[in-house]
């Protein structure tokens, strides 16, 4: 595939701007690729109608793109690419121009369509949540280089470097150095256990997800075998389904702690002395 | 109390809106009054006068007489001389439009696809510069170039391809092409520059060759420019007067010169008026047909 010029590869693209031909109606847009490949007229018609049905645009065949809503235009763009039955379909931020509600609906629909047609979708997005929910495998790119490839859960749970850790999802970062095997000394001197493959003495950044942190009022409360760090609540943000606490721990920096808003959850006020608790498996020490 | 108030407001709304609309359209009309007055006095009225004169008769000294109304002048339009001149004019106007379109499209496309805005502006200014000098002066410049000792004639004689071109149909054609090319380039540039090139990219992604992508995407999307440019070139080419007069000599009479002769040397105002009126009516009909057949859509 790689040796053929781009317009001869069995790859089609859904453009970010859709790039629908404004002077052609829906079916002419969708049938463009087939006509260019000199596919038989009746077959073109059949496959165009099939694909228009697939993306649920039946009845709009003769509309011009200008007379369609954003979501409908998106479907035409998808149909126009899918009708060619490419080996790989490239989608360049296909849902970027849609509002949140429509984007969520289209995400599910795209996933269903992908399951139906069984074509590999290469889906470019800056929306990390979209990437996590829609992908089987994610490739994270930084400055044109692929920095990590793997299943969504691997990318989220064990980012291989600081860029991936900061790019995908929320993350707490605390500078420190390796104190011994599986042990990290934070700038303020606290020792915690974390996953690492760096040698003692290496300066690292401790990373841990906000939702994997717990808050307690006293050192005696957390279960044994966990990391505990004392701190003070310096900010509280209410998100509706959760609360976020910023907990300062002196010279070591601060943790952002997300606590689900469930009945019986203890609320903390700014200035409260708290203990931040997390499982050693939840934290990773990543070298620069 | 409150509900009563809101209901009166609702009831008053449509009336308010209508009166606001009326005021809006009245204000719009006021804005347009100077233009209306100008067009009626300096455009409509003279045209009506021309039209009226075409039914007048010619006095013994050639002075138009506003009595003895007849359609003789209109009947004369079928004379062989008129037909020859009309055919020649139409052919030259069509050829000029086609040549302007081909050359203008290539040039406009080239300008519109330059990456830097400053480069595009510079090239556009090159197109516009001739506009800033007098048309007569430029036409006389061509006369010198095409005359016996002109550079273009010398070049032709050197290569053995042509001799003196002045006072031939070719000279008129060259002059018209030169004169009206900018009218083609500018609307084409405006249309091509607006094209979203990701559409061409999409076409290429959908297996179109470069030529196919041009034919199916770029060309249809530049249609507004093609139409506007063609109208802007064809209409004045058909009625051209200065260029054929200076570069064509007495040999190549076009409609414009013919009309001038009728009003001048021939002293036959009614006939000149009839020829003018006929051209106007044909043009008007053509324009109406064009707009009726959906010329306004992309």
Interface residues (C-beta under 8 A of the other chain):
Chain A: X6 X7 X8 X12 X13 X15 X17 X19 X20 X21 X22 X23 X32 X33 X36 X37 X80 X81 X84
Chain B: X196 X198 X199 X201 X202 X203 X204 X205 X206 X207 X208 X209 X212 X216 X217 X220 X221 X223 X298
